[in-house]
Amino acid sequence: MDYQERFTDADIEKIIEEGLIYMCACPAQVAEALRKVRELHRYQLNCLRNPQNDGRVHETIAATSVLVHEKLQDCLDEVLALEQWDRETLTMPPGLRERQAREITSDSKFFDLPET
């Protein structure tokens, strides 16, 4: 399996940012995991360049990171489709943003302060 990035690093950052703004952590968690796997893969490629390292170890980790990366990209694709994110701008749909805002407001203890 070839290593392919269907989401750019900027795309991943945008999804994480949207999740933080609208308190919708699930797509952001997948994007964050994807970012970590990319870091792992890049690190292993660097380790493979050093002839003093046991290449089998780093080949194994790199190959596994490719598989995990592919699965996480599939997951993120599906989650964004299920939630109907705008794929060009990578923004959450307005309905989901409004629902998140309502949930945040209704769960807030700020509005339940006791009278003094």
Secondary structure, DSSP 8 states (H G I E B T S, - for coil): -----SS-HHHHHHHHHHHHHTT-HHHHHHHHHHHHHHHHHHHHHHHHT-TTS-HHHHHHHHHHHHHHHHHHHHHHHHHHHHHT-BTTTTB--HHHHHHHHHHHHHH-GGGG----
